[in-house]
Amino acid sequence: MNGKRLTRSITNRQIGGVCGGLAEYFNIDPTLVRLLFVLGLIFVGGTFWAYLIMWIVVPEQ
């Protein structure tokens, strides 16, 4: 089985590589993912915890 795995990016990272890894997984621009996380932080407030949990749980590339 040769499927895609979600991993934290080691080349496209600003803090923990979570947004870069998500962008690589979904094949979209990492800036868009970072923008969505910031907007979620401002308007929803739960993305901080989601990012922190993903930083701990998702393995590095």
MIMAR-739820 format. One record per residue: residue number from 0; residue in one letter; x, y, z of N, C-alpha, C in turn. Coordinates in steps of 0.001 Angstrom, whole numbers, plus 500000, padded with zeros to 6 digits. Layout:
! MIMAR-739820
[NUM 'A' [X Y Z] [X Y Z] [X Y Z]] ...
This chain:
! MIMAR-739820
[0 'M' [500844 498823 500000] [500000 500000 500000] [500886 501237 500000]] [1 'N' [500711 502079 499012] [501553 503255 498872] [500698 504515 498916]] [2 'G' [500042 504769 500049] [499168 505924 500192] [499900 507118 500774]] [3 'K' [499233 508255 500738] [499803 509459 501325] [499661 509409 502835]] [4 'R' [500661 509947 503525] [500615 510069 504983] [500776 511521 505354]] [5 'L' [500066 511924 506366] [500190 513276 506883] [501404 513326 507791]] [6 'T' [502363 514169 507430] [503556 514363 508244] [503823 515858 508367]] [7 'R' [504572 516226 509403] [504988 517618 509542] [506150 517870 508596]] [8 'S' [506119 518990 507919] [507144 519323 506940] [508436 519742 507636]] [9 'I' [509564 519288 507098] [510848 519740 507631] [511455 520818 506743]] [10 'T' [510934 520959 505519] [511461 521971 504603] [510600 523223 504554]] [11 'N' [509314 523095 504795] [508386 524217 504681] [507750 524465 506042]] [12 'R' [508546 524954 506965] [508038 525151 508318] [508327 526564 508793]] [13 'Q' [507413 527062 509588] [507605 528348 510255] [507786 528124 511752]] [14 'I' [506918 527305 512335] [507023 526996 513765] [507237 525501 513931]] [15 'G' [506203 524715 513680] [506305 523286 513906] [506183 522430 512667]] [16 'G' [505890 523026 511520] [505760 522278 510286] [504376 521700 510044]] [17 'V' [503411 522011 510918] [502065 521462 510783] [501375 522014 509541]] [18 'C' [501374 523298 509365] [500705 523907 508208] [501387 523496 506907]] [19 'G' [502715 523434 506909] [503445 522986 505731] [503115 521547 505391]] [20 'G' [502998 520707 506395] [502637 519310 506177] [501225 519156 505647]] [21 'L' [500299 519931 506201] [498921 519895 505700] [498859 520366 504249]] [22 'A' [499621 521406 503928] [499636 521918 502560] [500197 520874 501598]] [23 'E' [501254 520181 502000] [501810 519135 501142] [500822 517980 500984]] [24 'Y' [500134 517625 502055] [499180 516525 502011] [498020 516826 501060]] [25 'F' [497484 518053 501144] [496344 518434 500305] [496768 519096 498996]] [26 'N' [498090 519235 498779] [498645 519810 497566] [498115 521226 497308]] [27 'I' [498200 522068 498340] [497794 523473 498221] [498918 524357 498760]] [28 'D' [498767 525646 498593] [499773 526608 499024] [499825 526669 500556]] [29 'P' [501006 526561 501155] [501122 526611 502616] [500669 527945 503216]] [30 'T' [500795 529023 502459] [500349 530320 502952] [498845 530314 503193]] [31 'L' [498111 529641 502333] [496660 529532 502497] [496317 528774 503780]] [32 'V' [497028 527702 504051] [496777 526918 505267] [497104 527754 506502]] [33 'R' [498206 528477 506459] [498574 529341 507594] [497540 530432 507811]] [34 'L' [497051 531007 506719] [496025 532039 506811] [494744 531485 507427]] [35 'L' [494362 530276 507025] [493163 529648 507597] [493337 529375 509088]] [36 'F' [494526 528949 509502] [494778 528729 510918] [494690 530037 511706]] [37 'V' [495251 531119 511165] [495194 532414 511858] [493762 532926 511923]] [38 'L' [493025 532816 510827] [491626 533246 510833] [490808 532398 511814]] [39 'G' [491075 531117 511861] [490402 530253 512827] [490737 530628 514251]] [40 'L' [491974 531033 514475] [492383 531469 515810] [491653 532741 516223]] [41 'I' [491504 533656 515284] [490840 534925 515592] [489338 534745 515775]] [42 'F' [488695 534013 514868] [487238 533937 514880] [486662 532760 515657]] [43 'V' [487383 531645 515699] [486856 530459 516370] [487566 530214 517696]] [44 'G' [488889 530285 517672] [489662 530144 518892] [490185 528748 519160]] [45 'G' [489718 527747 518444] [490135 526382 518719] [491338 525918 517925]] [46 'T' [491770 526722 516949] [492868 526254 516115] [494194 526225 516859]] [47 'F' [494346 526993 517911] [495575 526928 518707] [495753 525530 519277]] [48 'W' [494692 525001 519864] [494764 523659 520453] [494910 522593 519379]] [49 'A' [494244 522781 518239] [494373 521824 517142] [495812 521796 516636]] [50 'Y' [496416 522969 516488] [497808 523052 516031] [498738 522398 517046]] [51 'L' [498535 522694 518312] [499388 522141 519359] [499290 520614 519409]] [52 'I' [498085 520085 519314] [497896 518627 519331] [498518 517988 518092]] [53 'M' [498314 518626 516925] [498901 518077 515710] [500431 518133 515754]] [54 'W' [500986 519164 516386] [502422 519296 516516] [502989 518119 517323]] [55 'I' [502238 517681 518304] [502677 516571 519158] [502421 515219 518500]] [56 'V' [501263 515061 517854] [500824 513750 517370] [501358 513405 515985]] [57 'V' [501372 514362 515061] [501753 514088 513676] [503274 513924 513603]] [58 'P' [503738 512813 513013] [505181 512591 512941] [505873 513527 511951]] [59 'E' [507165 513742 512180] [507942 514570 511275] [508278 513779 510023]] [60 'Q' [508488 514458 508926] [508732 513854 507625] [509913 512920 507638]] 
